[in-house]
Amino acid sequence: MKKLATTKQKLLNLLKKEREMTIEEIMVNFNISEIAVRKHLRELEHDYYIEKNSVKQKIGRPYHVFKLTKQGHQIFPNQHEKLPLELLKDLESIQGREAVSQLLEHRMMREKGNLQKEMATEDFDKKIKKVAEIQDDKGCMVEVKENENGDYEIIHYNCPIANIATTYHEICKNEKNMYNDIFPESDVVSTSRITAGDHCCKWVIKRPEKA
Protein backbone atom coordinates (compact mmCIF):
# COMPACT_ATOMS: atom_id res chain seq x y z
CA MET A 1 0.00 0.00 0.00
CA LYS A 2 1.44 3.35 -1.03
CA LYS A 3 1.76 5.67 1.95
CA LEU A 4 0.98 9.36 1.64
CA ALA A 5 1.28 12.14 4.23
CA THR A 6 -0.69 11.31 7.40
CA THR A 7 -3.65 13.65 6.81
CA LYS A 8 -4.00 12.63 3.16
CA GLN A 9 -3.79 8.95 4.06
CA LYS A 10 -6.45 9.41 6.74
CA LEU A 11 -8.72 11.07 4.16
CA LEU A 12 -8.19 8.19 1.74
CA ASN A 13 -8.86 5.64 4.48
CA LEU A 14 -12.11 7.38 5.39
CA LEU A 15 -13.32 7.45 1.79
CA LYS A 16 -12.35 3.81 1.33
CA LYS A 17 -14.50 2.85 4.32
CA GLU A 18 -17.45 5.18 3.73
CA ARG A 19 -17.49 5.27 -0.11
CA GLU A 20 -18.45 8.95 -0.29
CA MET A 21 -18.60 11.76 2.26
CA THR A 22 -19.52 15.42 2.54
CA ILE A 23 -17.06 17.92 3.99
CA GLU A 24 -19.17 18.02 7.16
CA GLU A 25 -18.93 14.24 7.56
CA ILE A 26 -15.20 14.36 6.92
CA MET A 27 -14.57 17.12 9.46
CA VAL A 28 -16.01 14.99 12.31
CA ASN A 29 -12.82 12.92 12.04
CA PHE A 30 -10.30 15.80 12.23
CA ASN A 31 -9.09 18.26 14.81
CA ILE A 32 -7.44 20.57 12.29
CA SER A 33 -9.18 23.44 10.51
CA GLU A 34 -11.59 22.95 7.64
CA ILE A 35 -9.33 25.16 5.52
CA ALA A 36 -6.44 22.73 6.06
CA VAL A 37 -8.60 19.70 5.27
CA ARG A 38 -9.95 21.30 2.11
CA LYS A 39 -6.37 22.02 1.02
CA HIS A 40 -5.51 18.32 1.31
CA LEU A 41 -8.70 17.38 -0.53
CA ARG A 42 -7.82 19.73 -3.40
CA GLU A 43 -4.34 18.22 -3.64
CA LEU A 44 -5.74 14.67 -3.68
CA GLU A 45 -8.22 15.72 -6.35
CA HIS A 46 -5.42 17.33 -8.38
CA ASP A 47 -3.48 14.05 -8.20
CA TYR A 48 -6.58 12.09 -9.34
CA TYR A 49 -6.89 10.10 -6.11
CA ILE A 50 -10.33 11.50 -5.32
CA GLU A 51 -13.15 13.25 -7.16
CA LYS A 52 -15.75 15.77 -6.05
CA ASN A 53 -19.30 15.37 -7.31
CA SER A 54 -22.28 17.70 -7.01
CA VAL A 55 -25.53 16.25 -5.61
CA LYS A 56 -28.79 18.04 -6.38
CA GLN A 57 -31.61 18.32 -3.86
CA LYS A 58 -35.32 18.89 -4.39
CA ILE A 59 -35.11 21.74 -1.90
CA GLY A 60 -32.02 23.81 -1.23
CA ARG A 61 -28.69 24.20 -2.94
CA PRO A 62 -26.67 21.29 -4.31
CA TYR A 63 -23.98 19.88 -2.04
CA HIS A 64 -20.70 18.13 -2.78
CA VAL A 65 -19.50 14.65 -1.91
CA PHE A 66 -15.97 13.27 -2.15
CA LYS A 67 -15.13 9.74 -3.28
CA LEU A 68 -12.11 7.72 -4.39
CA THR A 69 -11.24 7.43 -8.07
CA LYS A 70 -10.01 4.20 -9.61
CA GLN A 71 -6.46 5.46 -9.03
CA GLY A 72 -7.34 6.15 -5.41
CA HIS A 73 -8.61 2.60 -4.90
CA GLN A 74 -5.38 1.24 -6.40
CA ILE A 75 -3.38 2.74 -3.53
CA PHE A 76 -4.78 0.04 -1.27
CA PRO A 77 -3.42 -3.52 -1.34
CA ASN A 78 -4.85 -5.80 -4.03
CA GLN A 79 -3.92 -9.00 -5.82
CA HIS A 80 -4.81 -7.86 -9.34
CA GLU A 81 -1.32 -8.66 -10.64
CA LYS A 82 -0.53 -11.77 -8.58
CA LEU A 83 -3.85 -13.57 -8.56
CA PRO A 84 -4.22 -14.43 -12.30
CA LEU A 85 -0.72 -15.90 -12.41
CA GLU A 86 -1.30 -17.85 -9.20
CA LEU A 87 -4.55 -19.25 -10.61
CA LEU A 88 -2.78 -20.42 -13.78
CA LYS A 89 -0.08 -22.07 -11.69
CA ASP A 90 -2.78 -23.78 -9.63
CA LEU A 91 -4.44 -25.02 -12.83
CA GLU A 92 -1.09 -26.36 -14.06
CA SER A 93 -0.53 -28.10 -10.73
CA ILE A 94 -3.96 -29.76 -10.83
CA GLN A 95 -4.43 -30.56 -14.51
CA GLY A 96 -1.00 -30.12 -16.12
CA ARG A 97 0.64 -27.64 -18.46
CA GLU A 98 -1.53 -28.67 -21.40
CA ALA A 99 -4.63 -27.41 -19.59
CA VAL A 100 -2.99 -23.99 -19.22
CA SER A 101 -2.05 -23.97 -22.90
CA GLN A 102 -5.62 -24.79 -23.88
CA LEU A 103 -6.99 -22.05 -21.65
CA LEU A 104 -4.60 -19.47 -23.11
CA GLU A 105 -5.43 -20.57 -26.64
CA HIS A 106 -9.13 -20.19 -25.85
CA ARG A 107 -8.39 -16.67 -24.61
CA MET A 108 -6.57 -15.91 -27.87
CA MET A 109 -9.54 -17.13 -29.93
CA ARG A 110 -11.89 -14.93 -27.94
CA GLU A 111 -9.58 -11.92 -28.34
CA LYS A 112 -9.33 -12.55 -32.08
CA GLY A 113 -13.10 -12.83 -32.36
CA ASN A 114 -13.57 -9.54 -30.55
CA LEU A 115 -11.05 -7.82 -32.81
CA GLN A 116 -12.66 -9.15 -35.96
CA LYS A 117 -16.10 -7.97 -34.81
CA GLU A 118 -14.71 -4.46 -34.38
CA MET A 119 -13.22 -4.36 -37.89
CA ALA A 120 -15.91 -3.86 -40.50
CA THR A 121 -13.39 -3.46 -43.31
CA GLU A 122 -10.96 -5.46 -45.42
CA ASP A 123 -8.86 -2.38 -46.21
CA PHE A 124 -5.32 -3.17 -45.01
CA ASP A 125 -4.45 0.32 -43.76
CA LYS A 126 -7.76 0.76 -41.94
CA LYS A 127 -7.42 -2.68 -40.32
CA ILE A 128 -3.94 -1.78 -39.06
CA LYS A 129 -5.19 1.45 -37.50
CA LYS A 130 -8.24 -0.23 -35.95
CA VAL A 131 -6.20 -3.04 -34.40
CA ALA A 132 -3.77 -0.48 -32.98
CA GLU A 133 -6.64 1.56 -31.57
CA ILE A 134 -8.22 -1.46 -29.85
CA GLN A 135 -4.91 -2.67 -28.41
CA ASP A 136 -4.10 0.82 -27.19
CA ASP A 137 -7.45 0.95 -25.37
CA LYS A 138 -6.36 -2.21 -23.53
CA GLY A 139 -3.35 -0.36 -22.13
CA CYS A 140 -0.66 -1.53 -24.56
CA MET A 141 0.60 2.02 -25.34
CA VAL A 142 0.56 1.38 -29.07
CA GLU A 143 2.45 3.27 -31.75
CA VAL A 144 2.10 2.57 -35.47
CA LYS A 145 4.79 3.30 -38.05
CA GLU A 146 4.56 2.87 -41.81
CA ASN A 147 7.83 2.43 -43.69
CA GLU A 148 8.63 3.44 -47.25
CA ASN A 149 7.56 0.01 -48.57
CA GLY A 150 4.09 0.41 -47.10
CA ASP A 151 4.73 -2.21 -44.40
CA TYR A 152 3.73 -1.42 -40.84
CA GLU A 153 5.32 -1.71 -37.43
CA ILE A 154 2.89 -2.09 -34.54
CA ILE A 155 4.77 -1.28 -31.34
CA HIS A 156 3.50 -2.06 -27.83
CA TYR A 157 5.40 -0.10 -25.19
CA ASN A 158 3.45 -1.73 -22.35
CA CYS A 159 2.31 -5.30 -21.73
CA PRO A 160 -0.60 -5.31 -19.26
CA ILE A 161 -0.10 -9.03 -18.61
CA ALA A 162 3.71 -9.15 -18.66
CA ASN A 163 3.82 -11.00 -15.33
CA ILE A 164 1.82 -13.87 -16.88
CA ALA A 165 3.48 -13.77 -20.32
CA THR A 166 6.94 -14.01 -18.74
CA THR A 167 5.99 -17.35 -17.21
CA TYR A 168 3.71 -18.64 -19.95
CA HIS A 169 5.31 -17.84 -23.31
CA GLU A 170 2.29 -19.28 -25.11
CA ILE A 171 0.74 -15.83 -24.77
CA CYS A 172 3.35 -14.26 -27.08
CA LYS A 173 3.04 -17.15 -29.54
CA ASN A 174 -0.75 -16.85 -29.48
CA GLU A 175 -0.56 -13.13 -30.15
CA LYS A 176 1.53 -13.76 -33.27
CA ASN A 177 -1.00 -16.38 -34.41
CA MET A 178 -3.79 -13.87 -33.83
CA TYR A 179 -2.08 -11.28 -36.04
CA ASN A 180 -1.49 -13.97 -38.69
CA ASP A 181 -5.19 -14.78 -38.71
CA ILE A 182 -6.30 -11.14 -38.80
CA PHE A 183 -3.87 -10.37 -41.64
CA PRO A 184 -3.91 -13.69 -43.56
CA GLU A 185 -2.31 -12.24 -46.70
CA SER A 186 0.59 -10.63 -44.83
CA ASP A 187 3.82 -11.92 -43.35
CA VAL A 188 3.86 -11.13 -39.63
CA VAL A 189 7.25 -10.97 -37.91
CA SER A 190 7.94 -10.41 -34.21
CA THR A 191 11.19 -8.45 -33.87
CA SER A 192 11.23 -7.70 -30.13
CA ARG A 193 9.41 -8.79 -26.98
CA ILE A 194 9.09 -7.22 -23.55
CA THR A 195 9.17 -10.70 -22.00
CA ALA A 196 12.59 -11.25 -23.61
CA GLY A 197 13.98 -8.11 -21.96
CA ASP A 198 13.33 -5.69 -24.83
CA HIS A 199 11.78 -2.30 -24.10
CA CYS A 200 8.79 -2.98 -26.35
CA CYS A 201 6.94 -5.64 -28.32
CA LYS A 202 7.24 -4.97 -32.03
CA TRP A 203 5.36 -6.62 -34.87
CA VAL A 204 6.22 -6.02 -38.52
CA ILE A 205 3.20 -6.63 -40.75
CA LYS A 206 4.01 -6.78 -44.44
CA ARG A 207 1.69 -5.10 -46.91
CA PRO A 208 -0.06 -7.70 -49.10
CA GLU A 209 0.97 -7.54 -52.73
CA LYS A 210 -2.55 -6.75 -53.88
CA ALA A 211 -3.14 -4.09 -51.19
Protein Blocks (a to p, Z undefined) as FASTA:
>chain_A
ZZddfklmmmmmmmmmnopacfklmmmmpcbdfklmmmmmmmmmmnopaccdddddfbdc
ddddddddfklmmmpgcfklmmmmmmmmmmmmmnojklmmmmmmmmmmmmmmmmmmmmgc
fbfklmmmmmmmmmmmnonopaddddfkopacdddfbdfklmmmmmmmmlmmmmmmmmmm
mmmmbccddfbdfknopabdcddddddfkZZ
